[in-house]
Amino acid sequence: MRTALYPGTFDPVTEGHIDIIRRATALVDRLVIGVAINRDKGPLFSLEERVALIEAECGDIARETGCEIVVHPFENLLIDCARDVGARVIVRGLRAIADFEYEYQMVGMNRQLDDTIETVFLMADAEHQAVASKLVKEIARLGGDISPFVSPRVRTALIAKYR
């Protein structure tokens, strides 16, 4: 069974994330979505809320693709999380050159820690290249329309946070 890990904070999960998830399911039998517990980032949504939103968003994808999708919170090193879930591949989404510079450094470090785990980059679809959770939250906070960037479920959750 080919298992991959797609890690992130997912605060909140966006259409860009969903695009990467959907395309990653074509590459593996089991996709683990690693929800990072990153206390330094101070997420808007609790860990439980982020996990629940991702599970709800991915149910249809799993049924449509036949790929097992598991949501797994983690607070340890990414490479250790990959080992914990049996992933031989880490999936990362790229939107812009700035993403590549950071990811390039991460791959180098991860290869030093465990050279048996590969990293695969999936370019964000053109319509999602500018979508970032941070920007979506700011637009929502200021009362803008976030419907092009998130699902109706996530939109409702975001609006509720800012009421």
N, C-alpha and C positions, 0 to 999 in steps of 0.2 A: 504494500500500500504506500503510495507516494503522499507524504505529508508535508505541507508548507505552513509557515507561520507568517501572518501579516500583522505586524505590531503597530501600535499607535495609541494616542491618547483618546481620539475619537470624541472630542468635546466641542461640538456634537459630531456625530457621524453625518457626513455630507454626501451629496450625489457623486462627488469625486471619489470618495471612499467606496461607495457602492459600485461604481464603475470598475475600480481595481478589483474588488471582491469578485464581482461577476466574471471578469476575465481571468482571474487566478483560478477559478473553479474549473476552467478548461484545461489547466495544466496539471492538476493534482486530483487525488481521490479524496483527500481530507484536508480541509483548510481550517487552521486554527487562527482565530482572530484574537491576538494578544492585546488586551486592554491594559495599558500601562497605568500603574498607580504612581503618578508623578506629583509628589507633594509640593515640589518647587514651582510647578506651573499653576497651582491653585485653580483647578478646574471648576467651571460653572456647575456642571452636573456631577452628582455623586458617582462613585464607582458603580453602585447598584443601578442607578438611572442609565448610565452609559451602556452597561451590559444589557439591560432590558431593551433599550432602543435598538442596539445592534442585533440582538436576537430576533426582535420583531421585524426588523428590516430584512434579515437574511433568511427567514423561514421560507418564503416563496422561491428565493434563489436556490436553496438546497433542493427543494422539491423539483424545480424546473431542470436543474443540471444533474441531479443525482449525486452531487458531491456532498460529502458530510461536512457540515460547517459547525465548528465548536467555538464558543466564546470563552476565553480563558484570561482572567485577570492575572497580572504579574507585577512584581516589584523588584525582581532580581535583575541581573545582567541579561540582556537580550539573548546572548549566546547560551546562557544557562536555561533560559525559558525555552529556547529552541530544543535543547537537549531534553528538558523535562517533558515536552509534548511529543517527542520523537520526530521532530521536523528535520529534514535534511536540506531544506531550502527556506530562506527568508525572502519574502516578497516585499518590495518597497515600491511606492509610487513616486514618480518624478513629475513635477510640474514645470520647473524652470531651472536655469543654470545654477542658481543659488542652491537649490535642492541637491543638485549633483555634487557640488563641492563638499557639502556636509556629508552626504551619503558615501562619497568616495573615501573620506576619512574613516567613517564607521566600518565600511567593508574591510579596510586595511587592518583596523584594530580587531575586528571579529575574526579575520583570517589568522591573525596571530594567536588568538585564543583557541580557535578550533578550525583547522583548515579543511575539515570534512563537511562543513556546512556552507553551502553556496548561497549567494545573494542574487536574486533576479530582480531586475528593474522593469516596471511596466510604466510606460509613458501615459500620463493622464490624457484622456480624450480631449480634443481641442476645446470642446464646449465647457470642460471642467478645469482647464489649466489655471484659471485665476481664482478658483474656489479654494478658500482656506477657512478652517473652522474659526480662527481668530477674527477674520473679516466678517464672516456670517454672524457671529455673535455681536459685533459692533453695529452692523446694519440692523439687526433685530432690536438691540438696545435703543437705537435712535429712531425706531418706528418704521424702518424701511421694509420693502418687500423682499423677503428671503425665499419665496416660493420657487424661484429657478434653481436654488442651490441645495435645498433639502426636501425631504419627503413631507407630505402633509402631517404625518405623525410627529416628525422632528420639529416642524414649524410650530405645531400646537404646543409642544413641550417648551420650546424656546420662548414663545410669546408668554406662556405662563410664568416663566422665570423672571421676566421683566415687568410683570404687572405689579 
